[in-house]
Amino acid sequence: MMNPFTVLAVLLLLRTCDATYSQQESIVFPVMYLNISKDLALQRLLVEWDVGKSAHDSELAMSFEIQVRQTHENTTVWTEFHNVTLDKSGKPLHWMWDSDLPLECMSYSVRIRSKAEASKIWSQWSLWETVQGLDTSDNSGPQIFPNEKIVEEGSDITFCCIGRKGQIVKEFFLVPAVHVSSHTNSQVGLLTVKNVAHQEVPHISVYCQESCNEEQCYDHAIFFVGKPPDTPNDFSCQTQDMRIVTCTWSQGGDTHLYGRHSPKYTLSEEFSQKTVPCTVSCSEQCSCSWDIGQQRICNITVTVENPLGKKTATDVFDVTHRIYPAAPFQLWEESTDTEITLYWKHRNKEIELFCQTEVIQPDGQVELHNSSDAQLHSGSVTLGGLQPYTEYTARVHCGAAKHFWRWSEWSEALTIRTKEASPSGKLDIWREITPVLGGRNVTLFWKQAPSFRANARSISYEVTWEKVEDGSKPESISFSSVYNSTRISIDNHSYRISIMAKNNVNYSLPSVLIIPRATGTKELKEEQVNGTDDGIFISWEPRHIYDSYIIDWCNFPMLQPCDLQWKRFGPNTSSALINSAAFVPGVRYNFHVYGSVANTASLLERKTGYLRELPTLLDPVVEKVELTFNAVTLSWDSYPTNKSQFGFVRGYHVYVSPIQEKCSLKGSKKHVLPDGSVLCKYTIENPEEKRYTVKHLLSNTKYKLVVKAYTSGGETPIVNFIYIDTPFNSNVLYLLVLLVIVPSLVAAICRWKMKWVKECCCPLIPSPNKSKVLSFKEVTIGSEKVLKISDCIPDMLAVDNKAEAQKLHPWSQLSSTPTEDKIGGHNSSWIYPNENGERDFTPTPTPQTHTWFENFAYSSHLAVESDPYHIPETPEPSKPELSVLLYQPHYYFDIFNKDAASTPRETAGRKTSLRYISQTDVHCLGRRL
């Protein structure tokens, strides 16, 4: 439980604090003193004021409200609250304000009021204190502010131009022109540039003009745009002798400020608090050197500064840990055929060094060899495992063995050649055998294998050959290094050939070939192979009996010598990609695959191919053209398909096209030329088939044809055609004769013999022997068939004269009206039907004799008149109507003559033939009876 006295003390303390707080709330300390000045270099207002000694003695925490306004516009441009705790020293208070506008441009006024921080009551504002600008002065001309200002790239800047009293600023601009915002047409013109960028000029000019044209109406100023310097990069210090220290660093980016505004470097040593006495020089890097005396620990600071800022970098180091030795010098060597001992000197005689030797091999590879210098004034290293008579290039650099800092610069390079030695390895040898009368010519080739080394300045070759069987004395011949082949002649026995290289020291190991005894060899079929972008691919069937394989070919097969090349492969290889810089598209290369065992080579396979096939050099020449009216046969027998071509001839294309129409030939494919014209294409896939027949042509038509050979590389463009005209089709002529001329001839003959034709084919009165009526029961008289009228009553009869009619009538004579007409050149009497005696004709003025025939055998279903017994009207005497000739059943027929007054005797002199027309055979009269 709390002590009552303690509670009472706390209550009293709180009451005292409340009284003190209430007292402070009511205290006001007005500003007793206010002074304003300006720093034109920094464009800054400096404000100084005081609130009196009593305020300082109270050590109150005070708040001040400060206002800044442009005097001529009576506009507040800045308000800020400034808090400060007063002390008993009684020093005046200070505040700074940086203006966006140059302070020369206009007048500014400042006022301040105050209060205790604990109080809510502000004092009265002080009076405005004004600092005058140049806008109130009498100028002899316009003035621009600021002038020669250095502006940081990317910042904003405002210029003002103060005109003379009574003048206004009319023009205010920059050169080179950039985007600005400006305010003119008053005594003070303003121009603001946002985000200032560096221009490709040393400085930017500002121009101002009043509203007049005199010289005193103009003014101009300049300003510079740049960047503050970068912090020095890679700043480090080192020494070669522990006395002279050199510091280096990178400059950094361009500040765009030059001359007196360019960056300035200074170095200082912090431990000694002294500026380093050195002169800075900068090219790719900046450096500065000076003597440190006996000092071993250093703290060096480099400062870079320009009007826009400054940066620093520091390096603290122990001098003994920053040793950068001088480069070794005076290199010399001692060598054998496989070793080099390299010697050098160095200037750091008091420092133990660790050195590294760089050796550049003949193939450009680099080897590094390390060594320690036991002697302080010199060093050496021995390089082993080198090739005889080979040039090597060596150089050396060193570093401190203790506290290694960095390598020295490289010494000068020294080129060294090792001594000569015997040739190493064997020569790679090959042969080409040509049979001749009584023996063989053997062309020997040799080259240095990758493992072979001459090991000397000069070299020669020695070729030796001898018979294998009888051990005869060997023959030999030597060649200088410029030769790589020779030809020897041998007989048909087996020979052993060896080739060795020789230099000033000794011979190389021999390379041996065995030429077996000459025997008959069968011709191997040549196989085509394909080329790729990287070479020609060769494959062969492996045989386990051979210990290696050899492929040979000619780089220039069309030349002599052809530059024979060969390549060896191991026993487990069955394919290879042969490439050569001499291979070109369109040339056929021949390859021979050999198997080798015990230095004896046997031909296994022959290959031929192209790196890339091209279209043929020449097109087939059509030597023979055989034409028919619908086909053409082309022959090009002499066209070559051998190695002279630019590719393997795979076949032929025969192109055919009528000159005036598109392709429609059967069995062909459409082929469109680049110009859009169409051809018919026939393909022949056998290159040895050099004859082709194009069928289904039209006769008497123009065609153009061309024969093209094609390879895997395509074919040459179609340029030249041969033109043919197919002959006229004689079969068509024959057909025309049969279809036109023969019928015309027949018609002409018929017209010429019309009477005979009519008598034969369509007589007016057919022969009874040919009539169908004779199918009735007949009577024969001799060889003639006789029709009994009682058996078949005809529809109509015509008799040429009455005498014949008189002989034939078995019936009674009745009156009738005769008529006569000329039909087919004959005079005929027509017989017309009458009634069966039940009706009489109208009497004629002249009595006539009539013969009647009655036909009771026929009946008809033909629809004639409604009255079957109607007697037709008598026809006109000049020409009877055919309609009256129609068959009418149960009619009587009146036979009469044209001349009604004639007597039978008078008609006896007429034609005696009787013309009979049956009821079925009257086609020539136009009606069927």
Secondary structure, DSSP 8 states (H G I E B T S, - for coil): ---HHHHHHHHHHHHHHHHHHHHHHT------EEEEEEETTTTEEEEEEE--HHHHHHT-EEEEEEEEEETTTTEEEEEEEEEEE--TT---EEEEEE-SS-TTSS-EEEEEEEEETT----------EEE--GGGS--SS-EEES-SEEEETT--EEEEEE--TT--EEEEEEES----EEE-SSSEEEEEESS----SSS-EEEEEEESS-SGGGEEEEEEEEE------EEEEEEESSSSEEEEEEE--S--S--GGGS-EEEEEETTTTEE-----EESSSEEEEEE-TT--EEEEEEEEEETTEEEEEEEEEEGGG-B-----EEEEEEE-SS-EEEEEE-S-TTS-EEEEEEEE-TTS-EEEEEEE-SSSSEEEEEE-S--TT-EEEEEEEEEESSS----------EEEE------BS-EEEEEEEEEETTEEEEEEEEEE-TT-B--SS--EEEEEEEESSS----EEEEEETT--EEEEEE-SS-EEEEEEEE-SS-B---EEEEE----------EEEE-B-SS-EEEE----TT-SEEEEEEESSTTSSS--EEEEEE-TT--EEEE--TT--TT-EEEEEEEEEETTEEEEEEEEEEESS----SS-----EEEE-SS-EEEE-TT---STTSSS---EEEEEEEETTS----TT-EEEE-TTS-EEEEEEE--TT--EEEE-S--TT-EEEEEEEEEBTTB-------EEEE----HHHHHHHIIIIIHHHHHHHHHHHTHHHHHHHHS-SS--GGGSGGGGS--EEETTEEE--TTT---SEEEES-HHHHHHH--S--------EEEETTEEEEEEEEE-SSSS-----SS----EEEE--S--------S-TT-------SS---GGGGS--TT-EEEE--SSTT--TTGGGGS---EEEE-SS--GGGTS--
